[in-house]
Amino acid sequence: MAFEFLANKLAAARQANQFRQIIPTVGGNQCRLIVGDRALINFSANDYLGLATDPQVIAAANKASAKYGVGSGGSPLVTGHSSLHQDLQTMLCEVTGLESAMLFSSGFAANSGILATMLGKNDLLLQDKLNHASLMEAGINSPATMKRFKHNEMTHLARHLADGKDYQNRLLVSEGVFSMDGDCGDLTSLRQIADKHNAWLMVDDAHGFGVNGQGQGSCAALGVKPDILMATFGKAIGTSGAFVAGSKEVTEYLTNYCRHYIYSTALPISVVAATIKSIELSGEAWRSEKLNERIAYFKQQASKLGLNLMPSNSAIQPLIIGQSDKAIAVSEQLKSAGYWVGAIRPPTVAKGSARLRITLSANHRLTDIDNLLIALARAVEQDGVIT
Ligand SMILES: Cc1ncc(COP(=O)(O)O)c(C=O)c1O
């Protein structure tokens, strides 16, 4: 029978408690989510500053849609790149301090495009073991040799670089803030090692841009200049899409050779207008300060309740549960108590490290955090989970 593996693989996913399903929400992605007929407090979104529903951001999107229409109408090299797209690129250069920037329709497309276009078969790609699936997928599909170094372990990375000295070009890739663990990449050491070995450094700052370094991102916060910076607008910026920044040579090369860019419709103008407003707002210090207060409060209260969090100072605060079925059980119990916290399971994370990925927003009330933690401590105890 043709494509028999579909049914077999789906059955295997169900059996291993790894089956995934889409659950529609109603009424927008904000701190209070409506799912079916229930209101749940949302501790799963990446909208760390609450900008996805900010009235000024919404107004910017509406105004641009009314003036220019909804879709961009073409790929960037045809008719899709408007003067607003250009303004956003200029703004991104100012914010990141890098020479040139270009827009992509998603972070997944940007990562796929960069690694497919920048690397050849004589090149070496070295990725942190915990890099996002989009980077891993892109690396597997690229013609280069890909190796993974242990998470943030510079001696392991240096060994790979020494062994790989005969490759023509070497590219190191790390995240600024790791999406499933919430800790930060050691960007300062990565820059030093890259320079020592005549390699390039690429940073995916999907979860740092908009929140770290007063909105300028993880690299700017540390004074590290990456050769290639990729960040998305779908997290703290609260819109959608992504950008790549670096030298003019890098963006000109991608504009000419990156098929993910050339043959894909440019971002909708409403999204571009919203993104410009949102980046402006993310630079207001009080927003990330408010988020940081909530992060500190969450960690302090969790520790009082004996919940063993991972060493993260970001808005991503994972609680390792271990087995997938237990992670699902705790997540379901939280849902019954009125909280939306997703259970992240293999293959997204390593086997045996299924977790609750709790994310915080500047818009959470402190009482939301208190009540979540009480419900969490109760669920963990009832399910016999040792955190
Ligand atoms: C680290 C990282 N890189 C890239 C992406 C992909 O970005 P996008 O959602 O814009 O495709 C994500 C999204 O989850 C991410 O967490």
The ligand as an SDF file (V2000), in Angstrom:
LIG
                    3D

 16 16  0  0  0  0  0  0  0  0999 V2000
   15.5270   30.2470   17.9660 C   0  0  0  0  0  0  0  0  0  0  0  0
   14.5070   30.3170   16.8710 C   0  0  0  0  0  0  0  0  0  0  0  0
   14.9140   30.5370   15.6150 N   0  0  0  0  0  0  0  0  0  0  0  0
   14.0490   30.5970   14.5960 C   0  0  0  0  0  0  0  0  0  0  0  0
   12.6950   30.4150   14.8040 C   0  0  0  0  0  0  0  0  0  0  0  0
   11.7570   30.4530   13.6460 C   0  0  0  0  0  0  0  0  0  0  0  0
   11.1580   31.7090   13.5560 O   0  0  0  0  0  0  0  0  0  0  0  0
    9.7400   31.9020   12.8660 P   0  0  0  0  0  0  0  0  0  0  0  0
    8.7140   31.5260   13.8670 O   0  0  0  0  0  0  0  0  0  0  0  0
    9.7110   33.3460   12.4910 O   0  0  0  0  0  0  0  0  0  0  0  0
    9.7240   31.0110   11.6610 O   0  0  0  0  0  0  0  0  0  0  0  0
   12.2140   30.2030   16.0940 C   0  0  0  0  0  0  0  0  0  0  0  0
   10.7690   30.0320   16.3390 C   0  0  0  0  0  0  0  0  0  0  0  0
   10.2930   29.3220   17.1640 O   0  0  0  0  0  0  0  0  0  0  0  0
   13.1490   30.1380   17.1590 C   0  0  0  0  0  0  0  0  0  0  0  0
   12.7320   29.8980   18.4200 O   0  0  0  0  0  0  0  0  0  0  0  0
  1  2  1  0
  2  3  1  0
  2 15  2  0
  3  4  2  0
  4  5  1  0
  5  6  1  0
  5 12  2  0
  6  7  1  0
  7  8  1  0
  8  9  2  0
  8 10  1  0
  8 11  1  0
 12 13  1  0
 12 15  1  0
 13 14  2  0
 15 16  1  0
M  END
$$$$
